Every structure is written in C-alpha cells, then in structure tokens.
Amino acid sequence: MTGVTRSVSHLPHHGTNLTARTNYRQPDPMPADLLATPDLLRSVFRRHAAGVAVVTARGEAGPVGFTATSLTSVSAEPPLLSFGVGTGSSSWPAIAAADHVGVHILGEHQQELAATFARSGVDRFGPPTAWREGPEGVPVLDGVLAWLVGRVVARVPAGDHRIVLAEVVHGDPTGTGRPLLYHQGRFQRLGD
C-alpha cells in the first residue's frame, strides 16, 4: 500500500495547535527471509564487530576454556561482567561447576590463540599455549592485553546458552597492543 495521509485534527489538542498532518504507511507483509530464525540472527551478528576474549576455568579433569565474543561489562559497583556459553559446549560442565572464571582480552597478535580456543577436540592448554595458575586457581593466559578473575554469582538460562555473571576479584590491564576483533566470521585487526 502506498503512503496514506491522515489528518490528526481530530486528536485532543491539550493546549497546542495540531494542524500538522502525518504520513503513515501501512507496513508491507514481512518477507519470509526476514522472519526471526537462527540464520537471521547469525547473519545480523556477523555484521557486528566484537572484541575477542577467552574464558577459562579449572575443571575436574584440568583447565578448560573457550573463545567468546559475548563478553560485557555489566556494572562498576560492584564490578560485574557477563558472558554467554553454550550448554552443549565441552567447557560448559566445568563452567557450570566453577566458583571462579578467568576472562582474557586478546590482542591482534593472538589470532591463532583465539582459533585454538574456538576449536573442538584439541588440547587448548597444550603447547604453544602459554599459561599459568592464577588467582583462585584459575588458568591465566600469558601475553594477553588484559585479564580478570571473577567469582561466579549467577548462571541465567537463555535458550541453549547460559549467561554467566561474575564479580571481578582480581585482574591485570597492563598488556600492550591492540585488540583482536571478530567480524564477518573472521578474526580481524582493528582498523584506524
């Protein structure tokens, strides 16, 4: 339907002079390819550039970790962060049971590290990954731009994921370099 002009002079004036007209266009039916689907969500978020982090925890069988782009600063007082983790991921059982997690902000020189922690079925903490046991027994990766250790305060169900909220208890922001980004399905460097 084309644009339809309707008078708004019949609306209550509430002390103002409403002689204006508004152009209102009835919406067209939504094409099927624009309806909400998992593919639509993935397509839209491929256009959203996000910083790259690795989340780690101490599991019963050793350290676990995964690459995340869902990291968010939630609150400064108290210092809270959040991230999403799939309940079907190999890291989820350890994250589900962990009291503390590590969050590492990756630099643009760490594309291979990001790819390692994004792969299934590999030893993410074997060579060449450099790491050490950090505060609260959390695995801390070496050479990152910054890292935080947080005490898990909530795990919120969200579809096939959980949103983990953690209160920051330790950290180091002193790494050098520029951040690694994820955009259009690839790890990328920050452009000027």
Beta strands, then each sheet from edge to edge (+ up, - down):
strand 1: 4-7
strand 2: 21-24
strand 3: 50-51
strand 4: 53-59
strand 5: 62-68
strand 6: 72-75
strand 7: 80-86
strand 8: 100-105
strand 9: 131-133
strand 10: 139-141
strand 11: 146-158
strand 12: 161-172
strand 13: 180-183
strand 14: 186-189
sheet 1: 1+ 2-
sheet 2: 3+ 13- 14+
sheet 3: 5+ 4- 8+ 11- 12+ 7- 6+
sheet 4: 9+ 10-
end
